[in-house]
């Protein structure tokens, strides 16, 4: 298991491709985008992106804005 | 009519989607305003969270163009990352670029803004830059490929209107061939009309409608003020004079002028 920071909270997850982690965390809709360690990760790269110890993930969705 | 890239718009009012009492109130306000461009943002989403889905479902069904923002960013690189995430979700190259330099008045950071604008324009984004009325900065932003300049009227959410009308007027006169919207600080329809009378191409506002007792009515009021201001600009204003000039012809006035002296 490795520790990653998901939207500001440390959690444990097995070292796996991003797609598997998203499934485990329950992210199923298509209306979110991801940045890891402040870098945008396109959807097309989820399958091949391997999570690493200490990664900081931001999973963002549409929200009200001015 | 206003054209931005390949999009032609009939409304010159852009509306934010935040702070409304409910999604239903937001929907009514959007309809009443006649706007064709809505601003949205990205925020953290917990897994299986329905709130965001509901909001996005509402917005999509309103049929407006989406202008995602980078609100909350303080560094150019943060804004670039958010812009890329927005492009993937909203399927648009439009980005309202906000890079804040001071948390007290949410004033844009001109250095980081320029850096981010350059990177995004090079990457194919249509950048709508939230900026101040600083003429030199605005010229630099345009030179690096910014599509739309959006100088503030006054700090975001303040409702103070146009606190530096002189600066905004000069900016409009000196940059006559680019699209300029006044963004932020608009509190009343008269503020919006003032900006439009100066020749601004549109106004972007949020709080003035969202915090009104009736967002729907205020949205409608802004719709007409923006139209009115634009018509006034196109009509051309009369010259301002220091002294009175009778509007009624003075020639062949009747008897009372003969009794003087």
HADDOCK unambig.tbl for C-alpha pairs under 7 A between the chains (distance, minus, plus):
assign (segid A and resid 7 and name CA) (segid B and resid 44 and name CA) 6.34 0.50 0.50
assign (segid A and resid 25 and name CA) (segid B and resid 47 and name CA) 6.33 0.50 0.50
assign (segid A and resid 26 and name CA) (segid B and resid 47 and name CA) 5.28 0.50 0.50
assign (segid A and resid 26 and name CA) (segid B and resid 48 and name CA) 6.16 0.50 0.50
assign (segid A and resid 27 and name CA) (segid B and resid 47 and name CA) 5.06 0.50 0.50
assign (segid A and resid 27 and name CA) (segid B and resid 48 and name CA) 6.30 0.50 0.50
assign (segid A and resid 31 and name CA) (segid B and resid 89 and name CA) 5.97 0.50 0.50
assign (segid A and resid 32 and name CA) (segid B and resid 89 and name CA) 6.44 0.50 0.50
assign (segid A and resid 33 and name CA) (segid B and resid 85 and name CA) 5.34 0.50 0.50
assign (segid A and resid 33 and name CA) (segid B and resid 89 and name CA) 6.50 0.50 0.50
assign (segid A and resid 34 and name CA) (segid B and resid 85 and name CA) 6.81 0.50 0.50
assign (segid A and resid 38 and name CA) (segid B and resid 78 and name CA) 6.99 0.50 0.50
assign (segid A and resid 38 and name CA) (segid B and resid 81 and name CA) 6.83 0.50 0.50
assign (segid A and resid 39 and name CA) (segid B and resid 81 and name CA) 6.06 0.50 0.50
assign (segid A and resid 40 and name CA) (segid B and resid 81 and name CA) 5.45 0.50 0.50
assign (segid A and resid 40 and name CA) (segid B and resid 84 and name CA) 6.53 0.50 0.50
assign (segid A and resid 40 and name CA) (segid B and resid 85 and name CA) 6.40 0.50 0.50
assign (segid A and resid 58 and name CA) (segid B and resid 44 and name CA) 6.79 0.50 0.50
assign (segid A and resid 59 and name CA) (segid B and resid 44 and name CA) 5.69 0.50 0.50
assign (segid A and resid 59 and name CA) (segid B and resid 45 and name CA) 5.99 0.50 0.50
assign (segid A and resid 60 and name CA) (segid B and resid 42 and name CA) 5.59 0.50 0.50
assign (segid A and resid 60 and name CA) (segid B and resid 43 and name CA) 4.94 0.50 0.50
assign (segid A and resid 60 and name CA) (segid B and resid 44 and name CA) 4.38 0.50 0.50
assign (segid A and resid 60 and name CA) (segid B and resid 45 and name CA) 5.32 0.50 0.50
assign (segid A and resid 61 and name CA) (segid B and resid 42 and name CA) 5.16 0.50 0.50
assign (segid A and resid 61 and name CA) (segid B and resid 43 and name CA) 5.56 0.50 0.50
assign (segid A and resid 61 and name CA) (segid B and resid 44 and name CA) 6.30 0.50 0.50
assign (segid A and resid 61 and name CA) (segid B and resid 45 and name CA) 5.72 0.50 0.50
assign (segid A and resid 61 and name CA) (segid B and resid 52 and name CA) 6.42 0.50 0.50
assign (segid A and resid 62 and name CA) (segid B and resid 40 and name CA) 6.86 0.50 0.50
assign (segid A and resid 62 and name CA) (segid B and resid 41 and name CA) 5.85 0.50 0.50
assign (segid A and resid 62 and name CA) (segid B and resid 42 and name CA) 4.77 0.50 0.50
assign (segid A and resid 62 and name CA) (segid B and resid 43 and name CA) 6.60 0.50 0.50
assign (segid A and resid 62 and name CA) (segid B and resid 52 and name CA) 5.92 0.50 0.50
assign (segid A and resid 62 and name CA) (segid B and resid 56 and name CA) 6.14 0.50 0.50
assign (segid A and resid 63 and name CA) (segid B and resid 40 and name CA) 6.07 0.50 0.50
assign (segid A and resid 63 and name CA) (segid B and resid 41 and name CA) 5.16 0.50 0.50
assign (segid A and resid 63 and name CA) (segid B and resid 42 and name CA) 5.40 0.50 0.50
assign (segid A and resid 63 and name CA) (segid B and resid 43 and name CA) 6.09 0.50 0.50
assign (segid A and resid 63 and name CA) (segid B and resid 52 and name CA) 5.89 0.50 0.50
assign (segid A and resid 63 and name CA) (segid B and resid 55 and name CA) 6.71 0.50 0.50
assign (segid A and resid 64 and name CA) (segid B and resid 17 and name CA) 5.06 0.50 0.50
assign (segid A and resid 64 and name CA) (segid B and resid 18 and name CA) 4.58 0.50 0.50
assign (segid A and resid 64 and name CA) (segid B and resid 40 and name CA) 5.12 0.50 0.50
assign (segid A and resid 64 and name CA) (segid B and resid 41 and name CA) 5.80 0.50 0.50
assign (segid A and resid 65 and name CA) (segid B and resid 16 and name CA) 5.86 0.50 0.50
assign (segid A and resid 65 and name CA) (segid B and resid 17 and name CA) 5.30 0.50 0.50
assign (segid A and resid 65 and name CA) (segid B and resid 18 and name CA) 4.83 0.50 0.50
assign (segid A and resid 65 and name CA) (segid B and resid 39 and name CA) 5.74 0.50 0.50
assign (segid A and resid 65 and name CA) (segid B and resid 40 and name CA) 4.08 0.50 0.50
assign (segid A and resid 65 and name CA) (segid B and resid 41 and name CA) 4.67 0.50 0.50
assign (segid A and resid 66 and name CA) (segid B and resid 16 and name CA) 4.01 0.50 0.50
assign (segid A and resid 66 and name CA) (segid B and resid 17 and name CA) 5.90 0.50 0.50
assign (segid A and resid 66 and name CA) (segid B and resid 18 and name CA) 5.74 0.50 0.50
assign (segid A and resid 66 and name CA) (segid B and resid 39 and name CA) 5.58 0.50 0.50
assign (segid A and resid 66 and name CA) (segid B and resid 40 and name CA) 6.39 0.50 0.50
assign (segid A and resid 66 and name CA) (segid B and resid 206 and name CA) 5.73 0.50 0.50
